[in-house]
Amino acid sequence: MYKPNSLRAHLTAAIPDLKRNPDKLLVFADKGSLHTTRTASRSFEYAYVLNIIVTDYGGEEDALMVPLLDWITVHQADLLGNEDKSKGIRFMVDFNNHNSVDISLELNMTERVIVQQTGHQLNITHAGEIAPTPDYAAPYWQLYSGSNLLAEWQVLNTSPDHA
């Protein structure tokens, strides 16, 4: 699975609080399952709930959510515009005090793994997602609240090898 590490790297690079304290970001793959097509192919799909927990977060929640949505647009776009809201992006916030919160996010993830046979050798490839729409093609983004820079990040590569 490449998406958990890809999202961790993206959020850590984008959000100053996580860049300074990367241990505040916890990532878990829960309720995992494998799906196959019951054909001669050994290809399969991982399906799991990606649980992201940011502890003792003192920044703007928007500074977390906008880079998250940008990453989702590239790596799991089917979560966006989903009519079934229970299958979208879920979150919980624990208000610790006046200065910080703990935020837990749940995302339904899938990752396709292509297994090809050449003689007696099996080769795996993690299939990338459908390319993002042109609106997300800018190479670099900055998120502001007024004149306050909240987060900044580069557009992501859809290839798992570059995640």
Buried (B, 14 or more C-beta within 10 A) or exposed (E): BBBBEBBBBBBBBBBEBBEEBBEBBEBEBEEEEEEEEEEEEEBBBBBBBBBBBBBEBEBBBEBBBBBBEBBBBBBBBEBEEEEEEEEBBBBEEEEEEEEBBBBBBBBBBEBBBEEEEEEEEEEEBBEBBEEBEEEBEEEEBEBEEEEEEBBBBEBBEBEBEEB
